[in-house]
């Protein structure tokens, strides 16, 4: 359970920093990365609330979408090069 709490906190920090970077620098990749980690934070929160077994299929979808957002963010960075 402790690692899930740490993961939740770190995911929330990345979410906030991604939104902040987007608002101040207009960095779209930071927004997508932050939103991806925001979804991971939701997943960690649902796990901490004991809903992981009940919402297993939903958690899989949330995590897949989170990973896809991070992949899009990395693609945006690579496309600029």
SVG drawing of the C-alpha trace seen along z (x, -y; Angstrom):
<svg xmlns="http://www.w3.org/2000/svg" viewBox="-17 -31 33 39">
<polyline fill="none" stroke="black" stroke-width="0.4" points="0.0,0.0 2.9,-2.4 4.2,-2.2 0.8,-3.0 0.6,-6.1 4.1,-7.2 3.0,-6.5 -0.2,-8.6 1.7,-11.5 4.4,-11.4 1.7,-11.1 -0.1,-14.1 3.1,-16.1 3.7,-15.3 0.1,-16.2 0.4,-19.6 3.8,-20.3 2.6,-19.2 -0.3,-21.6 1.9,-24.4 4.5,-23.9 1.7,-24.0 0.2,-27.2 3.5,-29.0 5.5,-27.6 2.7,-26.3 4.4,-22.9 1.8,-20.5 4.0,-17.5 4.1,-18.5 0.3,-18.7 -0.1,-15.2 2.5,-13.8 0.7,-15.4 -2.7,-14.1 -1.3,-10.6 0.1,-10.7 -3.2,-12.2 -4.9,-9.0 -2.3,-6.9 -3.1,-8.9 -6.8,-8.0 -5.8,-4.4 -3.7,-4.5 -6.5,-6.3 -9.0,-3.7 -6.6,-1.0 -6.1,-2.7 -9.9,-2.9 -10.1,0.8 -11.9,0.7 -9.2,2.4 -10.9,5.8 -14.3,4.4 -13.1,2.0 -10.4,4.1 -11.5,3.6 -11.9,-0.1 -8.4,-0.4 -6.9,1.4 -8.6,-1.1 -7.4,-4.0 -3.8,-2.8 -3.8,-2.1 -5.1,-5.6 -2.5,-7.0 0.3,-5.2 -1.1,-6.4 -1.0,-10.0 2.6,-9.7 3.4,-8.0 1.7,-10.9 3.8,-13.4 7.0,-11.6 5.9,-11.6 5.4,-15.3 8.9,-15.8 10.4,-13.5 8.3,-15.2 9.9,-18.6 13.4,-17.3"/>
</svg>
